[in-house]
Amino acid sequence: MGAGVRLVREAGVRMVDLTSRVDRSSASRLYGRLGFAVRDSSVYRMLLDG
């Protein structure tokens, strides 16, 4: 397990979500090995000119 996950678990956090682009297959494999599970989700983003 990664150090970051260990730290938040020790702090009492019960759930961690992360996002990754579909084309990052190496990252996806790493997340799976760390215990993250893929879930169905719709992520929406609005870019604001600023």
trRosetta pair geometry for C-beta under 8 A, 3 or more apart (Angstrom, degrees):
i j d omega theta_ij theta_ji phi_ij phi_ji
1 5 5.1 -107 176 81 102 126
1 6 5.6 122 114 -58 115 91
1 34 6.1 95 -127 -157 53 80
1 35 6.6 -9 -103 3 93 130
2 5 4.8 91 63 9 86 102
2 6 6.9 -148 98 -7 45 89
2 34 5.6 -4 -15 -134 100 133
3 6 5.4 -56 -148 37 34 115
3 7 6.3 37 154 -23 67 104
4 7 5.7 -53 -150 32 31 112
4 8 6.6 20 158 -10 65 105
5 8 6.2 -58 -147 40 31 103
5 9 6.1 34 154 -22 66 109
5 16 6.3 -120 -117 17 85 162
5 34 6.7 155 -17 174 155 118
5 35 7.7 130 -176 52 165 121
6 9 5.8 -57 -147 36 28 113
6 10 6.4 27 155 -18 63 108
7 10 5.8 -59 -151 37 29 110
7 11 6.4 24 152 -16 64 109
8 11 5.3 -56 -148 39 37 113
8 13 4.0 -32 165 37 96 140
8 16 6.1 100 90 -74 154 123
9 12 7.9 85 177 -40 30 11
9 13 6.4 -80 -81 59 31 84
13 16 6.6 62 135 -61 129 88
16 36 7.8 -81 91 -99 99 102
18 31 6.8 -142 70 -122 129 133
18 36 6.8 -50 37 -124 109 154
19 43 6.3 68 -121 -86 143 162
20 24 5.0 -104 170 67 109 133
20 27 5.0 -162 -153 113 147 130
20 28 6.1 -171 94 -72 144 77
20 31 6.9 -150 -7 -27 147 148
21 24 4.9 97 66 -8 82 105
24 27 4.0 -5 148 30 114 121
24 28 6.1 133 101 -24 76 87
25 28 5.4 -53 -146 36 35 115
25 29 6.5 38 156 -20 67 101
26 29 5.9 -53 -152 34 32 110
26 30 6.6 33 150 -18 64 105
27 30 5.6 -54 -151 36 34 114
27 31 6.4 35 152 -20 67 104
28 31 5.7 -51 -147 34 32 111
28 32 6.5 35 153 -19 63 104
28 38 7.7 23 -158 -78 108 112
29 32 5.7 -55 -152 35 33 114
29 33 6.5 32 152 -18 65 104
30 33 5.7 -57 -151 36 33 110
30 34 6.4 28 153 -17 66 108
31 34 5.6 -59 -149 38 33 111
31 36 4.1 -44 168 51 94 133
32 35 7.9 106 -179 -24 28 9
32 36 6.3 -82 -80 67 33 78
32 37 7.7 71 -119 -99 71 40
32 38 7.7 -17 -85 -31 99 91
